[in-house]
């Protein structure tokens, strides 16, 4: 194995040296002879010998990992945490392995939502035909019928799916910090109905059909000489592209295409869809949102599109290191005023939990999440969020709402 790796490194060095030489000489015959020589090297086979097959297990047991009683992912035999660099100097292969494990983690969390949290998986769009692409959300049994309280959870962007805050935390830390499960369980214990959004499930992937393009040069009125020159350039371009593909992707993976899910093609669309078809129809007098990172942006977009409805149903919103921007999203003055009174953003900061943090934006108060790690902000602010919601409920019942933190830093924004 190490010999093949050395060969590959030498080949890379040789290619770079010759590229420099060609650039210096700028002689066409050198360039063409070099390309011709490279075309004779079977890089496909050479790279395959260095990179193991991209064929990974489809279960945690297959990876020889399991979650222990503390919710930590550990190797079944050694008890060690997950190791990313399983194969030295093979970053692409290690990354693919990590992604394959991530897909298993996603399915594992879905199972926990159904079996451990007793949530129901609800397919969307609600009127989808059997053949069209579909997504899903998770809801508690009483999500739409609970007359008192409903909690809605929205994660951030990227590879995370329903029930997750951060895949990295699930794999490297534990289930409590990386998933929404502690929020769901406490919410249900305190009498909330629960809806878990799935804003990154926007499309399904299917294999791209192979399309054979008929050359139009036969029916062209172009002179034969010009046609031949174009064909020659086209062949050289294809040759270079194929060479690059061999080098970049020796184990040629299937070409996929994306089929977007109707009315759920983006996190923003998804939030609005779930609002219209579920949250707005719920019986709850008090609706609460917990939105992390891009989920905060999706909530602000929901407010812009459904301002009156949101104001009438939503009691309080807990944002965790939200990336929303009221200027870029063009949130009006009435929305900004409502956010100042009903939202709080727990941001990444080295300050103690709930310490007031300066903000240049005239929207909601910002307080420290008690951590400077973006992905940990939801978990670290967990107790403060439930306290914030409890105080918001009491305030709505008639008593003055206690401020989540000192308001001294926010007074300067009131005039904006």
Secondary structure as a PSIPRED ss2 file (coil, helix, strand):
# PSIPRED VFORMAT (PSIPRED V4.0)

   1 X C   1.000  0.000  0.000
   2 X H   0.000  1.000  0.000
   3 X H   0.000  1.000  0.000
   4 X H   0.000  1.000  0.000
   5 X H   0.000  1.000  0.000
   6 X H   0.000  1.000  0.000
   7 X H   0.000  1.000  0.000
   8 X H   0.000  1.000  0.000
   9 X H   0.000  1.000  0.000
  10 X H   0.000  1.000  0.000
  11 X H   0.000  1.000  0.000
  12 X H   0.000  1.000  0.000
  13 X H   0.000  1.000  0.000
  14 X H   0.000  1.000  0.000
  15 X H   0.000  1.000  0.000
  16 X H   0.000  1.000  0.000
  17 X H   0.000  1.000  0.000
  18 X H   0.000  1.000  0.000
  19 X H   0.000  1.000  0.000
  20 X H   0.000  1.000  0.000
  21 X H   0.000  1.000  0.000
  22 X H   0.000  1.000  0.000
  23 X H   0.000  1.000  0.000
  24 X H   0.000  1.000  0.000
  25 X H   0.000  1.000  0.000
  26 X C   1.000  0.000  0.000
  27 X C   1.000  0.000  0.000
  28 X H   0.000  1.000  0.000
  29 X H   0.000  1.000  0.000
  30 X H   0.000  1.000  0.000
  31 X H   0.000  1.000  0.000
  32 X H   0.000  1.000  0.000
  33 X H   0.000  1.000  0.000
  34 X H   0.000  1.000  0.000
  35 X H   0.000  1.000  0.000
  36 X H   0.000  1.000  0.000
  37 X H   0.000  1.000  0.000
  38 X H   0.000  1.000  0.000
  39 X H   0.000  1.000  0.000
  40 X C   1.000  0.000  0.000
  41 X C   1.000  0.000  0.000
  42 X C   1.000  0.000  0.000
  43 X H   0.000  1.000  0.000
  44 X H   0.000  1.000  0.000
  45 X H   0.000  1.000  0.000
  46 X H   0.000  1.000  0.000
  47 X H   0.000  1.000  0.000
  48 X H   0.000  1.000  0.000
  49 X H   0.000  1.000  0.000
  50 X H   0.000  1.000  0.000
  51 X C   1.000  0.000  0.000
  52 X C   1.000  0.000  0.000
  53 X C   1.000  0.000  0.000
  54 X C   1.000  0.000  0.000
  55 X C   1.000  0.000  0.000
  56 X C   1.000  0.000  0.000
  57 X C   1.000  0.000  0.000
  58 X C   1.000  0.000  0.000
  59 X C   1.000  0.000  0.000
  60 X C   1.000  0.000  0.000
  61 X C   1.000  0.000  0.000
  62 X C   1.000  0.000  0.000
  63 X C   1.000  0.000  0.000
  64 X C   1.000  0.000  0.000
  65 X E   0.000  0.000  1.000
  66 X E   0.000  0.000  1.000
  67 X E   0.000  0.000  1.000
  68 X C   1.000  0.000  0.000
  69 X C   1.000  0.000  0.000
  70 X C   1.000  0.000  0.000
  71 X C   1.000  0.000  0.000
  72 X C   1.000  0.000  0.000
  73 X E   0.000  0.000  1.000
  74 X E   0.000  0.000  1.000
  75 X E   0.000  0.000  1.000
  76 X C   1.000  0.000  0.000
  77 X C   1.000  0.000  0.000
  78 X C   1.000  0.000  0.000
  79 X C   1.000  0.000  0.000
  80 X C   1.000  0.000  0.000
  81 X C   1.000  0.000  0.000
  82 X C   1.000  0.000  0.000
  83 X C   1.000  0.000  0.000
  84 X C   1.000  0.000  0.000
  85 X C   1.000  0.000  0.000
  86 X C   1.000  0.000  0.000
  87 X C   1.000  0.000  0.000
  88 X C   1.000  0.000  0.000
  89 X C   1.000  0.000  0.000
  90 X C   1.000  0.000  0.000
  91 X H   0.000  1.000  0.000
  92 X H   0.000  1.000  0.000
  93 X H   0.000  1.000  0.000
  94 X H   0.000  1.000  0.000
  95 X H   0.000  1.000  0.000
  96 X H   0.000  1.000  0.000
  97 X H   0.000  1.000  0.000
  98 X H   0.000  1.000  0.000
  99 X H   0.000  1.000  0.000
 100 X H   0.000  1.000  0.000
 101 X H   0.000  1.000  0.000
 102 X H   0.000  1.000  0.000
 103 X H   0.000  1.000  0.000
 104 X H   0.000  1.000  0.000
 105 X H   0.000  1.000  0.000
 106 X H   0.000  1.000  0.000
 107 X H   0.000  1.000  0.000
 108 X H   0.000  1.000  0.000
 109 X H   0.000  1.000  0.000
 110 X H   0.000  1.000  0.000
 111 X H   0.000  1.000  0.000
 112 X H   0.000  1.000  0.000
 113 X H   0.000  1.000  0.000
 114 X H   0.000  1.000  0.000
 115 X H   0.000  1.000  0.000
 116 X C   1.000  0.000  0.000
 117 X C   1.000  0.000  0.000
 118 X C   1.000  0.000  0.000
 119 X C   1.000  0.000  0.000
 120 X E   0.000  0.000  1.000
 121 X E   0.000  0.000  1.000
 122 X E   0.000  0.000  1.000
 123 X E   0.000  0.000  1.000
 124 X E   0.000  0.000  1.000
 125 X C   1.000  0.000  0.000
 126 X C   1.000  0.000  0.000
 127 X C   1.000  0.000  0.000
 128 X C   1.000  0.000  0.000
 129 X C   1.000  0.000  0.000
 130 X C   1.000  0.000  0.000
 131 X C   1.000  0.000  0.000
 132 X C   1.000  0.000  0.000
 133 X C   1.000  0.000  0.000
 134 X C   1.000  0.000  0.000
 135 X E   0.000  0.000  1.000
 136 X E   0.000  0.000  1.000
 137 X E   0.000  0.000  1.000
 138 X E   0.000  0.000  1.000
 139 X E   0.000  0.000  1.000
 140 X C   1.000  0.000  0.000
 141 X C   1.000  0.000  0.000
 142 X C   1.000  0.000  0.000
 143 X C   1.000  0.000  0.000
 144 X C   1.000  0.000  0.000
 145 X C   1.000  0.000  0.000
 146 X C   1.000  0.000  0.000
 147 X C   1.000  0.000  0.000
 148 X C   1.000  0.000  0.000
 149 X E   0.000  0.000  1.000
 150 X E   0.000  0.000  1.000
 151 X E   0.000  0.000  1.000
 152 X E   0.000  0.000  1.000
 153 X E   0.000  0.000  1.000
 154 X E   0.000  0.000  1.000
 155 X C   1.000  0.000  0.000
 156 X C   1.000  0.000  0.000
 157 X C   1.000  0.000  0.000
 158 X C   1.000  0.000  0.000
 159 X C   1.000  0.000  0.000
 160 X C   1.000  0.000  0.000
 161 X C   1.000  0.000  0.000
 162 X C   1.000  0.000  0.000
 163 X C   1.000  0.000  0.000
 164 X E   0.000  0.000  1.000
 165 X C   1.000  0.000  0.000
 166 X C   1.000  0.000  0.000
 167 X H   0.000  1.000  0.000
 168 X H   0.000  1.000  0.000
 169 X H   0.000  1.000  0.000
 170 X H   0.000  1.000  0.000
 171 X H   0.000  1.000  0.000
 172 X H   0.000  1.000  0.000
 173 X C   1.000  0.000  0.000
 174 X C   1.000  0.000  0.000
 175 X H   0.000  1.000  0.000
 176 X H   0.000  1.000  0.000
 177 X H   0.000  1.000  0.000
 178 X H   0.000  1.000  0.000
 179 X E   0.000  0.000  1.000
 180 X C   1.000  0.000  0.000
 181 X H   0.000  1.000  0.000
 182 X H   0.000  1.000  0.000
 183 X H   0.000  1.000  0.000
 184 X H   0.000  1.000  0.000
 185 X H   0.000  1.000  0.000
 186 X H   0.000  1.000  0.000
 187 X H   0.000  1.000  0.000
 188 X H   0.000  1.000  0.000
 189 X H   0.000  1.000  0.000
 190 X C   1.000  0.000  0.000
 191 X C   1.000  0.000  0.000
 192 X E   0.000  0.000  1.000
 193 X E   0.000  0.000  1.000
 194 X E   0.000  0.000  1.000
 195 X E   0.000  0.000  1.000
 196 X E   0.000  0.000  1.000
 197 X C   1.000  0.000  0.000
 198 X C   1.000  0.000  0.000
 199 X C   1.000  0.000  0.000
 200 X C   1.000  0.000  0.000
 201 X C   1.000  0.000  0.000
 202 X C   1.000  0.000  0.000
 203 X E   0.000  0.000  1.000
 204 X E   0.000  0.000  1.000
 205 X E   0.000  0.000  1.000
 206 X E   0.000  0.000  1.000
 207 X E   0.000  0.000  1.000
 208 X C   1.000  0.000  0.000
 209 X C   1.000  0.000  0.000
 210 X C   1.000  0.000  0.000
 211 X C   1.000  0.000  0.000
 212 X C   1.000  0.000  0.000
 213 X C   1.000  0.000  0.000
 214 X C   1.000  0.000  0.000
 215 X C   1.000  0.000  0.000
 216 X C   1.000  0.000  0.000
 217 X C   1.000  0.000  0.000
 218 X C   1.000  0.000  0.000
 219 X C   1.000  0.000  0.000
 220 X C   1.000  0.000  0.000
 221 X C   1.000  0.000  0.000
 222 X C   1.000  0.000  0.000
 223 X C   1.000  0.000  0.000
 224 X H   0.000  1.000  0.000
 225 X H   0.000  1.000  0.000
 226 X H   0.000  1.000  0.000
 227 X H   0.000  1.000  0.000
 228 X H   0.000  1.000  0.000
 229 X H   0.000  1.000  0.000
 230 X H   0.000  1.000  0.000
 231 X H   0.000  1.000  0.000
 232 X H   0.000  1.000  0.000
 233 X H   0.000  1.000  0.000
 234 X H   0.000  1.000  0.000
 235 X H   0.000  1.000  0.000
 236 X H   0.000  1.000  0.000
 237 X H   0.000  1.000  0.000
 238 X H   0.000  1.000  0.000
 239 X H   0.000  1.000  0.000
 240 X H   0.000  1.000  0.000
 241 X H   0.000  1.000  0.000
 242 X H   0.000  1.000  0.000
 243 X H   0.000  1.000  0.000
 244 X H   0.000  1.000  0.000
 245 X H   0.000  1.000  0.000
 246 X H   0.000  1.000  0.000
 247 X H   0.000  1.000  0.000
 248 X H   0.000  1.000  0.000
 249 X C   1.000  0.000  0.000
 250 X C   1.000  0.000  0.000
 251 X C   1.000  0.000  0.000
 252 X C   1.000  0.000  0.000
 253 X C   1.000  0.000  0.000
 254 X C   1.000  0.000  0.000
 255 X C   1.000  0.000  0.000
 256 X E   0.000  0.000  1.000
 257 X E   0.000  0.000  1.000
 258 X E   0.000  0.000  1.000
 259 X E   0.000  0.000  1.000
 260 X E   0.000  0.000  1.000
 261 X C   1.000  0.000  0.000
 262 X C   1.000  0.000  0.000
 263 X C   1.000  0.000  0.000
 264 X C   1.000  0.000  0.000
 265 X C   1.000  0.000  0.000
 266 X C   1.000  0.000  0.000
 267 X H   0.000  1.000  0.000
 268 X H   0.000  1.000  0.000
 269 X H   0.000  1.000  0.000
 270 X H   0.000  1.000  0.000
 271 X H   0.000  1.000  0.000
 272 X H   0.000  1.000  0.000
 273 X H   0.000  1.000  0.000
 274 X H   0.000  1.000  0.000
 275 X H   0.000  1.000  0.000
 276 X H   0.000  1.000  0.000
 277 X H   0.000  1.000  0.000
 278 X C   1.000  0.000  0.000
 279 X H   0.000  1.000  0.000
 280 X H   0.000  1.000  0.000
 281 X H   0.000  1.000  0.000
 282 X C   1.000  0.000  0.000
 283 X C   1.000  0.000  0.000
 284 X C   1.000  0.000  0.000
 285 X C   1.000  0.000  0.000
 286 X E   0.000  0.000  1.000
 287 X E   0.000  0.000  1.000
 288 X E   0.000  0.000  1.000
 289 X E   0.000  0.000  1.000
 290 X E   0.000  0.000  1.000
 291 X E   0.000  0.000  1.000
 292 X E   0.000  0.000  1.000
 293 X C   1.000  0.000  0.000
 294 X H   0.000  1.000  0.000
 295 X H   0.000  1.000  0.000
 296 X H   0.000  1.000  0.000
 297 X H   0.000  1.000  0.000
 298 X H   0.000  1.000  0.000
 299 X H   0.000  1.000  0.000
 300 X H   0.000  1.000  0.000
 301 X H   0.000  1.000  0.000
 302 X H   0.000  1.000  0.000
 303 X H   0.000  1.000  0.000
 304 X H   0.000  1.000  0.000
 305 X H   0.000  1.000  0.000
 306 X C   1.000  0.000  0.000
 307 X H   0.000  1.000  0.000
 308 X H   0.000  1.000  0.000
 309 X H   0.000  1.000  0.000
 310 X H   0.000  1.000  0.000
 311 X H   0.000  1.000  0.000
 312 X H   0.000  1.000  0.000
 313 X H   0.000  1.000  0.000
 314 X E   0.000  0.000  1.000
 315 X E   0.000  0.000  1.000
 316 X E   0.000  0.000  1.000
 317 X E   0.000  0.000  1.000
 318 X E   0.000  0.000  1.000
 319 X E   0.000  0.000  1.000
 320 X E   0.000  0.000  1.000
 321 X C   1.000  0.000  0.000
 322 X C   1.000  0.000  0.000
 323 X C   1.000  0.000  0.000
 324 X C   1.000  0.000  0.000
 325 X C   1.000  0.000  0.000
 326 X C   1.000  0.000  0.000
 327 X C   1.000  0.000  0.000
 328 X C   1.000  0.000  0.000
 329 X C   1.000  0.000  0.000
 330 X C   1.000  0.000  0.000
 331 X C   1.000  0.000  0.000
 332 X C   1.000  0.000  0.000
 333 X H   0.000  1.000  0.000
 334 X H   0.000  1.000  0.000
 335 X H   0.000  1.000  0.000
 336 X H   0.000  1.000  0.000
 337 X H   0.000  1.000  0.000
 338 X H   0.000  1.000  0.000
 339 X H   0.000  1.000  0.000
 340 X H   0.000  1.000  0.000
 341 X H   0.000  1.000  0.000
 342 X H   0.000  1.000  0.000
 343 X E   0.000  0.000  1.000
 344 X E   0.000  0.000  1.000
 345 X E   0.000  0.000  1.000
 346 X E   0.000  0.000  1.000
 347 X E   0.000  0.000  1.000
 348 X C   1.000  0.000  0.000
 349 X C   1.000  0.000  0.000
 350 X C   1.000  0.000  0.000
 351 X C   1.000  0.000  0.000
 352 X C   1.000  0.000  0.000
 353 X C   1.000  0.000  0.000
 354 X C   1.000  0.000  0.000
 355 X C   1.000  0.000  0.000
 356 X E   0.000  0.000  1.000
 357 X C   1.000  0.000  0.000
 358 X C   1.000  0.000  0.000
 359 X C   1.000  0.000  0.000
 360 X C   1.000  0.000  0.000
 361 X C   1.000  0.000  0.000
 362 X C   1.000  0.000  0.000
 363 X C   1.000  0.000  0.000
 364 X C   1.000  0.000  0.000
 365 X E   0.000  0.000  1.000
 366 X E   0.000  0.000  1.000
 367 X E   0.000  0.000  1.000
 368 X E   0.000  0.000  1.000
 369 X C   1.000  0.000  0.000
 370 X C   1.000  0.000  0.000
 371 X C   1.000  0.000  0.000
 372 X C   1.000  0.000  0.000
 373 X C   1.000  0.000  0.000
 374 X H   0.000  1.000  0.000
 375 X H   0.000  1.000  0.000
 376 X H   0.000  1.000  0.000
 377 X H   0.000  1.000  0.000
 378 X H   0.000  1.000  0.000
 379 X H   0.000  1.000  0.000
 380 X H   0.000  1.000  0.000
 381 X C   1.000  0.000  0.000
 382 X H   0.000  1.000  0.000
 383 X H   0.000  1.000  0.000
 384 X H   0.000  1.000  0.000
 385 X H   0.000  1.000  0.000
 386 X H   0.000  1.000  0.000
 387 X H   0.000  1.000  0.000
 388 X H   0.000  1.000  0.000
 389 X H   0.000  1.000  0.000
 390 X H   0.000  1.000  0.000
 391 X H   0.000  1.000  0.000
 392 X H   0.000  1.000  0.000
 393 X H   0.000  1.000  0.000
 394 X H   0.000  1.000  0.000
 395 X H   0.000  1.000  0.000
 396 X H   0.000  1.000  0.000
 397 X C   1.000  0.000  0.000
 398 X C   1.000  0.000  0.000
 399 X C   1.000  0.000  0.000
 400 X C   1.000  0.000  0.000
 401 X C   1.000  0.000  0.000
 402 X C   1.000  0.000  0.000
 403 X C   1.000  0.000  0.000
 404 X C   1.000  0.000  0.000
 405 X C   1.000  0.000  0.000
 406 X C   1.000  0.000  0.000
 407 X C   1.000  0.000  0.000
 408 X C   1.000  0.000  0.000
 409 X C   1.000  0.000  0.000
 410 X C   1.000  0.000  0.000
 411 X H   0.000  1.000  0.000
 412 X H   0.000  1.000  0.000
 413 X H   0.000  1.000  0.000
 414 X C   1.000  0.000  0.000
 415 X C   1.000  0.000  0.000
 416 X C   1.000  0.000  0.000
